Amino acid sequence: MLKKVYASAVFGVEASTITVEVNVDSGIGYHLVGLPDNAIKESNFRIAAALQNNGYKIPGKKIIINMSPADLRKEGSAYDLTLAIGILVATNQIKAEFLEQYLIMGELSLDGNLQPLKGALPIAVKAKEEGFKGFILPKQNAKEAAIVDGLEVFGVENIKEVIDHFDMNIKISKTIINTKEEFYKNLDFPEFDFSDVKGQESIKRCMEIAAAGGHNIILIGPPGAGKTMLAKRLPSILPPMTLNEALETTKIHSVVGRVKEHTGIMAQRPFRSPHHTISNVALVGGGSYPQPGEISLSHNGVLFLDELPEFKREVLEVMRQPLEDREVTISRAKFTVTYPSSFMLVASMNPSPSGYFNDPGAPVTSSPAEMQRYLSKVSGPLLDRIDIHIEVTPVPFDKLSDDRKGESSVEIRKRVTAARELQTKRFVDSESVHYNAQMNMKQIRKYCKLDDASLQLLKTAMERLNLSARAYNRILKVSRTISDLENSKFINGSHISEAIQYRSMDREGWLG
């Protein structure tokens, strides 16, 4: 007897439907075909124990299971439940009239309980697209899958619930969540607030501009100046994610199994801060079975690289293309996956190995040669892709001991959100551009027109600082953001001059 059960495989952030065909014939043997990996090949032991502990069994017959399409590699233990239900139905141990209307997945424990799976959200999206009525999966992933409207989601704890659902008509209760309500409920405010930062008003201004336009930023300064403290507070002034951004971000985190059980949808922008020993595969994604890297996990959020020169040079260089294209493509012999990676890069670094440069009162100083060697670890092309370079100076004692609180993140966030709303209206016709940092050449020409005085100012700066064409575009984008924060329709000289100030690393005396 032949029976079909449906499951799904995730490649990149998209899912593909897998048809599991179970054929029972006379004879003895258990044959699993269709490019299963070792975790799936071992499933017959888990399935046999789970069925036996729930009053069922794998009969001593010839069972052939094909996972179609047979040329697509399947991996992971999430097919246990699919195979088990297929065997029970094909061997007439249970009846399942509407089995083809459901997508069934989950890893089995030996007692029949279900373990969580990865990629529940992309699988649910695909199930709805393909016209499935329902999705049966472990209870821990039910909220995540229930984000998808128009698909019945059934969270189960044990295989017995699935058997009873089909055989005894004892229905599993549906998981229903109001996506919008869940999303807005979780928009609570982060623990880090800009009101905790003493002094550093010019740096806060830079952070506000970076947040308003989605610009990459690098902070250069001695130890203890507050670079890490400021970077950690950046997400608190970013505008709330749109529902679409939240779904995109949740999808990526779902693929690596990082969505918390009680949340379902991610409402907070991600903040990722990898250690400097990270490999290039861990940063951009990849592996023999590609997984998203840190740059994709920080999609729609912030990637913070603390002590930038301490990262391996080849690790930093692989970020060049994703910073420009806002996606990363990983190619293998048989397939290619693309992960979105539209993130804000925030980097920090000391100006020299000792941390102090041109500071006569410093306890340790580095020679110009040492400093040059240290700074050369960060390449010019990478710095070119960072819109804002700013020097952070230590906070004087009178500011540190001042009891007055600074401006709160809530206040700054209001201005940032207003500027982002202007940009949303500006780029309403563009699918890929949502804020100033994403503008292409055509949009820069259209929205960053300068008057003669501003043009002359920029020309002088370009010649004196020997700036590249890319730096020229960055200055225009940043000045557009500064004018948006002032709700000004046109870019004027003061906007241009402020944007030029934020190219510290291009000035003489920094990089040779």
C-alpha positions in Angstrom: 0.0 0.0 0.0 1.3 3.5 -0.9 0.7 6.6 1.2 2.0 10.2 0.8 2.8 12.5 3.7 4.1 16.1 3.3 7.0 17.9 5.0 9.4 20.7 4.0 13.1 21.5 3.6 14.6 24.9 4.2 17.3 26.3 1.9 18.5 29.8 2.7 15.4 31.5 4.0 13.0 29.8 1.7 11.3 26.4 2.1 10.6 23.6 -0.5 7.8 21.0 0.0 9.0 17.4 0.4 6.7 14.5 -0.5 7.4 11.4 1.7 6.1 8.3 -0.1 5.7 5.2 2.1 5.2 1.9 0.2 4.6 -1.4 2.2 5.1 -4.7 0.4 5.6 -8.4 1.2 9.0 -9.3 2.5 11.3 -7.8 5.2 13.4 -4.7 5.2 13.4 -0.9 5.8 14.7 1.2 2.9 15.0 5.0 3.1 15.9 6.8 -0.2 15.9 10.3 -1.6 19.3 11.7 -0.3 18.6 11.6 3.5 21.5 12.6 5.8 22.7 10.6 8.8 20.1 12.2 11.2 17.3 11.0 8.9 18.9 7.6 8.4 19.0 7.0 12.1 15.3 8.0 12.5 14.0 4.4 12.2 15.4 3.7 15.7 13.7 6.8 17.2 10.5 6.0 15.4 10.5 2.3 16.4 10.9 3.2 20.1 8.4 6.1 20.0 5.7 3.9 18.4 6.3 1.0 20.7 6.0 3.2 23.8 2.7 4.5 22.5 1.1 1.1 21.6 2.1 0.9 17.9 5.0 -0.7 16.0 6.9 -0.8 12.8 5.7 -4.2 11.3 8.1 -6.8 9.9 7.3 -6.0 6.3 9.3 -4.5 3.4 8.9 -0.8 3.9 10.3 1.6 1.2 10.3 5.3 2.0 11.1 7.8 -0.8 11.7 11.5 0.0 10.8 13.4 -3.2 12.3 15.3 -5.0 15.0 12.6 -4.7 17.9 14.8 -5.9 17.5 17.4 -3.2 19.5 16.7 0.0 17.4 16.4 3.1 18.9 17.1 6.5 18.0 17.2 10.2 15.8 15.1 12.5 12.6 17.1 11.9 11.2 14.4 9.5 10.7 11.8 12.3 7.0 12.6 12.8 6.4 12.7 9.0 7.9 9.2 8.5 6.2 7.8 11.6 2.7 8.9 10.6 3.4 7.7 7.0 4.3 4.2 8.3 1.3 4.0 10.6 -1.1 5.0 7.7 0.5 2.8 5.1 0.4 -0.3 7.4 -3.3 0.3 8.2 -2.6 0.8 11.9 -4.4 4.1 11.8 -6.9 5.9 9.5 -6.1 9.4 8.1 -8.7 10.6 5.6 -7.4 14.2 5.1 -3.7 13.5 5.5 -2.8 15.2 2.2 -4.2 18.5 3.5 -1.6 18.8 6.3 2.2 19.4 6.5 3.6 17.4 9.4 7.1 17.8 11.0 8.9 17.3 14.3 11.7 15.3 15.9 10.7 12.4 18.1 12.0 11.5 21.5 12.0 7.8 22.4 8.8 8.2 24.5 7.0 9.9 21.6 7.4 13.5 22.8 8.4 16.1 20.2 11.5 18.3 20.1 11.5 21.8 18.5 12.5 22.3 14.8 14.3 25.0 12.9 12.7 27.1 10.2 9.1 26.9 11.3 8.2 30.3 9.9 9.5 29.8 6.3 7.9 26.4 6.2 4.6 27.8 7.3 4.9 30.5 4.6 5.5 27.9 2.0 2.6 25.7 3.3 0.2 28.5 2.9 1.5 29.3 -0.6 1.0 25.6 -1.7 -2.5 25.5 -0.4 -2.2 23.3 2.6 -5.0 23.5 5.2 -2.9 22.9 8.3 0.6 22.5 9.7 1.2 20.1 12.6 4.5 20.7 14.4 6.0 20.8 18.0 4.2 23.1 20.4 7.4 25.1 21.0 7.3 26.4 17.4 3.6 26.8 17.1 3.5 30.6 17.9 6.2 31.3 15.4 4.3 29.4 12.6 1.0 30.9 13.6 2.2 34.4 12.5 1.2 33.2 9.0 -2.5 34.2 8.4 -4.8 31.7 6.5 -3.0 28.5 7.8 -4.3 26.4 10.6 -1.4 25.7 13.0 -1.5 22.8 15.5 1.1 22.6 18.2 1.6 19.1 19.6 3.6 17.7 22.5 3.4 13.9 21.7 2.9 11.7 18.7 -0.3 10.3 20.4 -2.0 13.6 19.9 -1.4 13.5 16.1 -2.6 9.8 15.9 -5.8 10.7 17.9 -6.4 13.7 15.7 -6.5 11.5 12.5 -7.7 8.2 13.9 -10.1 9.0 16.7 -11.1 12.5 15.4 -9.9 14.0 18.7 -9.0 17.5 17.4 -5.8 19.3 18.4 -6.5 22.8 19.6 -5.4 25.4 17.0 -2.7 28.0 17.9 -4.1 31.5 17.1 -2.2 34.7 17.6 -3.0 38.2 16.5 0.2 39.2 14.8 -0.3 42.9 15.0 -1.3 42.8 18.7 1.7 40.5 19.5 4.0 42.8 17.6 3.0 46.0 19.3 2.8 44.3 22.7 6.5 43.4 22.4 7.7 46.9 21.5 8.9 47.5 25.0 11.8 49.7 25.5 15.4 48.3 25.7 17.4 48.4 28.9 20.1 50.7 27.6 19.2 54.4 27.4 21.1 57.5 26.1 20.2 59.4 29.3 22.9 57.3 31.1 25.7 58.8 28.9 27.4 61.7 30.5 28.7 64.4 28.1 29.6 63.2 24.5 26.9 65.5 23.0 28.7 65.6 19.6 28.8 61.7 19.5 25.2 61.5 20.4 24.4 63.8 17.5 26.4 61.4 15.2 24.5 58.5 16.5 21.2 60.3 15.9 22.2 61.0 12.2 23.4 57.4 11.7 20.1 56.1 13.1 18.0 58.5 11.1 19.6 57.5 7.7 20.7 53.9 8.5 24.3 54.9 8.0 27.4 52.8 9.0 29.5 54.5 11.7 33.0 54.0 13.2 34.0 55.4 16.6 37.7 56.1 17.1 39.0 56.9 20.6 41.2 55.9 23.6 40.1 53.2 26.1 37.3 54.3 28.5 36.0 57.1 26.2 32.6 55.4 26.0 32.6 53.9 22.5 31.0 50.6 23.5 28.6 52.3 25.9 27.3 54.5 23.0 27.1 51.7 20.5 25.0 49.5 22.8 22.5 52.3 23.1 22.1 52.8 19.4 19.2 50.3 19.0 17.2 52.3 21.6 16.9 55.2 19.2 16.2 53.3 16.0 12.6 53.5 14.8 10.4 50.5 15.5 10.5 47.8 12.9 7.6 47.7 10.4 5.6 44.5 10.4 7.3 43.4 7.2 10.8 44.0 8.6 9.8 42.0 11.7 8.6 39.1 9.6 11.8 39.2 7.5 14.0 39.2 10.6 12.0 36.5 12.3 12.4 34.3 9.2 16.2 34.4 9.4 16.3 33.7 13.1 13.8 30.9 12.6 16.2 29.2 10.2 18.9 28.9 12.9 16.3 28.1 15.7 16.9 31.4 17.6 13.2 32.5 17.9 12.1 32.4 21.6 9.2 30.1 22.3 7.0 32.7 24.0 7.4 35.5 21.4 6.5 34.2 18.0 7.4 37.4 16.2 10.6 39.5 16.8 9.6 43.1 17.6 13.0 44.4 18.7 15.7 45.2 16.1 18.5 42.7 16.5 21.9 43.8 18.0 24.7 41.4 17.3 28.2 41.8 18.7 30.5 39.0 17.6 33.9 38.4 19.3 37.0 39.3 17.2 38.0 35.6 16.9 35.1 35.0 14.6 35.7 33.2 11.3 34.7 34.6 7.9 32.1 31.8 7.5 30.5 32.6 10.9 30.4 36.3 9.9 28.9 36.1 6.4 27.3 32.7 6.6 28.1 29.4 4.8 29.3 26.0 5.7 28.8 22.7 3.9 25.1 23.1 4.5 24.8 26.9 4.4 23.5 28.8 7.4 23.0 32.5 7.9 26.0 34.3 9.5 26.1 37.2 11.9 25.6 39.8 9.2 22.3 38.2 8.2 21.2 37.7 11.9 21.7 41.5 12.3 19.4 42.1 9.2 17.2 45.2 9.9 19.3 45.8 13.1 22.8 46.6 14.2 26.1 44.7 13.8 28.6 46.0 16.3 32.3 45.2 15.8 34.2 46.2 18.9 38.0 46.8 18.5 37.9 46.6 14.7 41.6 46.1 14.0 41.6 43.0 16.2 39.4 41.2 13.7 41.3 39.1 11.1 41.8 41.2 7.9 40.2 38.6 5.6 37.1 38.5 7.9 36.6 42.2 7.5 37.2 42.1 3.7 34.4 39.6 3.1 32.0 42.2 4.4 32.8 44.6 1.6 30.2 43.2 -0.9 27.4 42.7 1.6 27.8 46.3 2.8 27.2 47.5 -0.8 24.6 44.9 -2.0 22.8 44.4 1.3 22.6 40.7 0.7 25.0 37.8 0.7 25.0 35.0 -1.9 26.6 31.7 -1.0 27.3 29.4 -3.9 27.8 25.6 -3.8 28.3 23.2 -6.7 24.6 22.1 -6.6 22.8 25.1 -5.3 23.0 28.8 -4.4 21.4 30.5 -1.4 20.9 34.2 -0.8 20.5 35.7 2.7 19.4 39.3 3.2 21.9 41.4 5.2 20.7 45.0 5.3 22.3 46.0 8.6 23.8 49.1 10.2 27.5 48.5 10.8 28.8 50.2 14.0 32.5 49.7 14.6 34.9 51.0 17.3 38.6 51.1 17.5 41.5 52.6 19.4 43.7 55.0 17.4 46.9 53.0 18.2 48.0 49.7 19.9 48.3 51.4 23.3 45.0 53.1 22.8 46.5 56.6 23.1 47.7 58.8 20.2 48.9 62.4 20.3 48.1 62.5 24.0 51.2 63.8 25.9 49.6 63.0 29.3 48.9 59.3 28.3 50.6 56.6 30.4 51.7 54.7 27.3 52.2 56.0 23.8 52.9 54.3 20.5 55.4 55.3 17.8 54.0 56.6 14.4 55.3 53.3 12.8 53.4 51.2 15.3 50.3 53.2 14.9 50.5 53.0 11.1 50.9 49.2 11.3 47.9 49.0 13.6 45.6 51.2 11.5 46.6 49.3 8.3 44.8 46.3 9.5 41.6 48.1 8.5 41.6 48.6 4.7 40.8 51.9 2.9 38.1 50.3 0.8 36.3 49.1 3.9 36.5 52.5 5.6 35.2 54.0 2.3 32.0 52.0 2.9 31.5 53.5 6.4 29.6 56.8 6.1 30.5 58.4 9.4 33.9 58.4 11.1 34.0 60.2 14.4 36.6 60.7 17.1 35.5 60.0 20.7 37.4 62.0 23.4 37.5 61.1 27.1 34.8 62.7 29.2 36.1 65.4 31.6 35.6 64.9 35.3 33.1 67.7 35.8 30.8 66.1 33.2 31.2 62.6 34.8 30.3 63.9 38.2 27.3 65.9 37.0 24.0 64.5 38.4 21.9 65.9 35.6 20.5 63.3 33.2 21.1 63.6 29.5 18.4 63.5 26.8 16.6 60.2 26.9 16.4 57.7 24.0 12.7 58.3 23.7 13.2 61.9 22.8 15.9 61.2 20.3 13.9 58.3 18.8 11.0 60.7 18.1 13.2 62.9 15.9 14.8 59.8 14.2 11.3 58.3 13.5 10.1 61.6 12.0 13.2 61.7 9.6 12.6 58.1 8.6 9.0 58.8 7.8 10.1 61.5 5.4 12.4 59.0 3.8 9.7 56.3 3.6 7.5 58.8 1.6 10.5 59.8 -0.6 11.2 56.2 -1.6 7.6 54.9 -1.6 8.0 53.7 -5.2 11.2 51.8 -4.6 11.0 48.2 -3.3 14.7 47.9 -2.2 15.3 51.4 -0.8 13.7 52.5 2.4 16.2 55.0 3.9 19.0 57.3 2.8 22.0 55.0 3.3 20.4 52.6 0.7 20.2 55.2 -2.1 21.8 54.2 -5.5 23.5 56.7 -7.9 20.3 57.6 -9.7 18.5 58.5 -6.4 21.6 60.4 -5.1 21.5 62.6 -8.3 17.7 63.1 -7.9 17.4 63.8 -4.1 20.8 65.3 -3.3 21.0 68.4 -5.5 23.3 71.1 -4.3 23.4 74.9 -4.8 26.6 76.5 -6.2 28.0 77.4 -2.8 27.5 73.9 -1.4 29.0 72.4 -4.5 32.1 74.6 -4.2 32.5 73.7 -0.5 32.3 70.0 -1.3 34.8 70.4 -4.2 37.3 72.1 -1.9 36.9 69.3 0.7 37.3 66.6 -1.9 40.6 68.1 -3.2 42.1 68.8 0.2 41.2 65.5 1.8 41.8 63.5 -1.4 38.4 61.8 -1.1 37.3 58.9 -3.3 34.1 58.9 -5.4 32.5 56.6 -2.9 33.3 59.0 0.0 31.7 61.8 -2.2 28.5 59.8 -2.3 28.6 59.0 1.4 28.9 62.8 2.2 25.9 63.5 0.0 23.8 60.7 1.7 24.8 61.9 5.2 24.0 65.6 4.4 20.6 64.4 3.0 19.9 62.8 6.4 21.0 65.9 8.3 18.5 68.0 6.3 15.8 65.4 6.9 16.4 65.8 10.7 15.8 69.5 10.3 12.8 68.8 8.1 14.5 70.8 5.3 13.6 70.1 1.7 17.0 71.1 0.3 20.6 70.4 1.3 22.5 73.6 2.2 26.1 74.5 3.1 25.8 73.8 6.8 24.5 70.2 6.1 27.4 69.6 3.7 30.1 71.0 6.1 28.7 68.9 9.0 28.8 65.8 6.8 32.4 66.5 5.8 33.4 66.7 9.5 32.3 63.1 9.9 35.1 61.8 7.6 37.9 61.8 10.3 39.7 58.8 8.9 40.1 60.5 5.5 42.0 63.4 7.0 45.8 63.8 6.8 47.6 62.1 9.7 45.3 59.2 10.1 45.9 56.7 7.2 48.9 56.9 4.9 
